[in-house]
Amino acid sequence: MTKEFDIKKHSLVPTHTKLTEEEAKKVLDEFNITKDEIPKILLSDAAIKDLTPEYGDVIKISRPSPTNTKTTFYRVVVNG
């Protein structure tokens, strides 16, 4: 019997959140960038599988930081 592993519960996997269109627009406007200028994350990435992502969605990644409370990164979902 094989036990299924939940990657989201691993201590080294940061919190991933799918932004709404409004939230994504606010982030893009705040940084004065387009989705083409954001680093990419694959649609098949195991860390976002349960978020039901679609091509073009913006994912917020929150990581603990040794010099700050947390650090936030953004990625746009692409086909890979």
Legacy VTK file of the C-alpha trace (Angstrom):
# vtk DataFile Version 3.0
C-alpha trace
ASCII
DATASET POLYDATA
POINTS 80 float
0.000 0.000 0.000
1.502 3.307 -1.092
0.906 6.418 0.943
0.381 9.541 -1.191
2.709 12.431 -0.382
1.255 15.956 -0.121
3.953 18.328 -1.379
2.113 21.353 0.108
2.798 20.042 3.624
6.575 19.845 3.138
8.482 22.334 5.304
10.486 23.701 2.356
7.473 24.455 0.134
6.276 28.058 0.604
2.641 29.138 0.587
1.175 29.529 -2.915
-1.997 31.543 -3.524
-3.819 32.208 -6.809
-4.701 35.894 -7.167
-8.013 37.100 -8.526
-7.925 39.187 -11.704
-8.422 42.341 -9.617
-5.589 41.430 -7.221
-3.296 40.578 -10.133
-4.069 43.893 -11.855
-3.310 45.763 -8.621
0.086 44.013 -8.305
0.947 44.666 -11.960
-0.016 48.327 -11.612
1.903 48.683 -8.342
5.123 47.426 -9.930
4.359 48.980 -13.354
4.917 45.658 -15.159
3.057 43.266 -17.446
2.500 39.532 -17.091
5.271 39.006 -19.669
7.765 40.564 -17.244
6.941 38.317 -14.266
8.931 35.107 -13.696
7.074 31.984 -14.815
5.688 28.909 -13.064
4.591 25.815 -14.954
0.940 24.829 -15.043
2.101 21.321 -14.077
4.000 22.480 -10.946
3.011 20.256 -8.021
2.871 23.198 -5.591
-0.045 24.842 -7.446
-1.917 21.735 -8.576
-4.721 22.121 -6.013
-5.244 25.815 -6.890
-6.775 24.772 -10.243
-4.568 27.249 -12.113
-5.122 28.328 -15.685
-2.707 29.764 -18.208
-2.058 33.445 -17.374
-3.050 33.306 -13.693
-0.793 35.135 -11.255
0.444 33.133 -8.262
1.599 34.791 -5.037
4.356 32.931 -3.187
5.040 33.831 0.461
8.272 32.587 2.002
9.676 33.071 5.486
12.684 35.382 5.420
15.700 35.391 7.756
15.930 39.200 7.528
12.232 40.054 7.313
8.989 38.495 8.529
8.200 37.103 5.076
9.094 37.718 1.460
6.546 37.770 -1.354
7.171 36.705 -4.945
4.852 36.577 -7.937
4.780 34.116 -10.841
2.596 33.855 -13.937
1.322 30.429 -14.954
2.570 29.139 -18.309
2.197 25.880 -20.215
5.324 23.819 -20.102
LINES 1 81
80 0 1 2 3 4 5 6 7 8 9 10 11 12 13 14 15 16 17 18 19 20 21 22 23 24 25 26 27 28 29 30 31 32 33 34 35 36 37 38 39 40 41 42 43 44 45 46 47 48 49 50 51 52 53 54 55 56 57 58 59 60 61 62 63 64 65 66 67 68 69 70 71 72 73 74 75 76 77 78 79
